[in-house]
């Protein structure tokens, strides 16, 4: 493993984190009437995402890399697809939160792949593992939407 590989993997995760932050902005105020109990957890997810972004950025810089502050092409396509889908189907709270769960699943898979790749230095692995645990915890809160209706 070398710094270039570590920086590349960290930048991929940074792109995913940027996708999450951009995706969360599409949820704002669309679901709180139907799912008021989620508001606090959602706000925590947004705050954690910003912290995760800062941690990844710091790791990249520490390893001599340049943080890529964009999102991924796949994330942009997914958000565009959601916009199109919602324009035809109507933007329902359940489908909006379903998209959050879908995005969290994709992020969890990417984080696990990063850990399994062997391309992360020990310090980066520890941070990524901690972030993966946070992703899984937030995912679990949103997964069973029917239980969350007030």
C-alpha positions in Angstrom: 0.0 0.0 0.0 1.2 3.5 -0.8 0.0 7.0 -0.1 -1.3 7.3 -3.7 -3.6 4.3 -3.2 -4.7 5.5 0.2 -5.5 9.0 -1.1 -7.4 7.6 -4.1 -9.6 5.4 -1.8 -10.1 8.3 0.6 -11.1 10.6 -2.2 -13.6 8.0 -3.4 -15.1 8.0 0.1 -15.0 11.8 0.2 -17.0 11.9 -3.0 -19.6 9.5 -1.5 -19.8 11.7 1.6 -20.3 14.8 -0.6 -23.1 12.8 -2.4 -24.7 12.1 0.9 -24.6 15.8 1.9 -26.0 16.9 -1.4 -28.7 14.2 -1.2 -29.7 15.1 2.3 -30.5 18.6 1.0 -33.2 17.1 -1.2 -34.9 15.6 1.9 -35.2 18.9 3.8 -38.7 19.5 5.0 -40.3 16.8 2.7 -40.9 14.2 5.3 -41.2 15.7 8.7 -45.0 16.0 8.8 -45.4 12.2 8.2 -42.2 11.2 10.0 -41.7 13.8 12.8 -39.7 11.3 15.0 -37.0 11.2 12.4 -36.1 14.9 12.4 -33.6 14.6 15.2 -31.9 11.5 13.7 -31.8 13.2 10.3 -30.2 16.3 11.7 -27.6 14.1 13.4 -26.9 12.3 10.1 -26.3 15.7 8.4 -24.0 16.8 11.1 -22.1 13.5 11.2 -21.7 13.7 7.4 -20.0 17.1 7.7 -17.7 15.7 10.4 -16.9 12.7 8.2 -16.1 15.0 5.3 -13.7 17.0 7.4 -12.0 13.8 8.7 -11.5 12.4 5.2 -10.3 15.7 4.0 -7.7 15.9 6.8 -6.5 12.3 6.1 -6.1 13.1 2.4 -4.1 16.3 3.2 -2.0 14.5 5.8 -1.0 12.0 3.1 0.0 14.7 0.6 -3.1 14.4 -1.5 -5.6 17.0 -2.8 -9.2 16.5 -1.6 -11.7 16.1 -4.4 -14.6 18.3 -3.2 -17.1 17.1 -5.9 -19.5 14.3 -5.7 -19.5 11.2 -7.8 -21.0 10.9 -11.2 -23.2 8.0 -9.9 -24.5 10.2 -7.1 -25.4 13.0 -9.5 -27.2 10.6 -11.8 -29.0 9.1 -8.8 -30.2 12.5 -7.6 -31.3 13.4 -11.2 -33.2 10.1 -11.4 -34.9 10.8 -8.1 -36.0 14.3 -9.3 -37.4 12.8 -12.5 -39.2 10.0 -10.6 -40.7 12.4 -8.1 -41.9 14.7 -10.8 -44.0 11.8 -12.3 -45.0 10.0 -9.1 -45.3 12.9 -6.8 -42.8 13.5 -4.1 -44.0 11.3 -1.2 -42.3 11.1 2.2 -42.0 7.3 2.0 -40.2 7.3 -1.3 -38.0 10.2 -0.3 -36.9 8.3 2.8 -36.6 5.1 0.8 -34.0 7.0 -1.3 -32.1 7.9 1.9 -32.0 4.2 2.7 -30.8 3.3 -0.8 -28.1 5.9 -0.6 -27.0 4.7 2.8 -26.8 1.1 1.5 -24.5 2.3 -1.4 -22.3 4.2 1.1 -22.0 1.2 3.4 -21.0 -1.0 0.5 -18.4 1.5 -0.6 -16.9 1.9 2.9 -16.8 -1.9 3.3 -15.1 -2.2 -0.1 -12.5 0.4 0.9 -11.7 -1.4 4.1 -11.5 -4.8 2.2 -9.2 -3.3 -0.5 -6.1 -3.3 1.7 -5.3 0.2 0.2 -5.7 2.1 3.5 -3.0 2.8 6.0 -3.8 1.8 9.6 -4.9 5.3 10.7 -7.2 5.7 7.7 -8.6 2.2 8.3 -9.5 3.2 11.8 -11.3 6.4 10.7 -13.1 4.6 7.9 -14.2 1.8 10.2 -15.6 4.3 12.7 -17.4 6.1 9.9 -18.8 2.8 8.6 -20.3 2.1 12.1 -21.9 5.6 12.0 -23.4 4.9 8.6 -24.8 1.5 9.7 -26.3 3.1 12.8 -28.0 5.8 10.8 -29.2 3.4 8.1 -30.8 1.2 10.8 -32.9 4.1 12.1 -34.3 4.8 8.6 -34.7 1.2 7.3 -38.1 0.3 8.6 -40.1 3.3 7.7 -43.5 2.0 8.7 -42.4 1.7 12.3 -41.4 5.4 12.2 -44.7 7.0 11.4 -46.2 8.9 14.2 
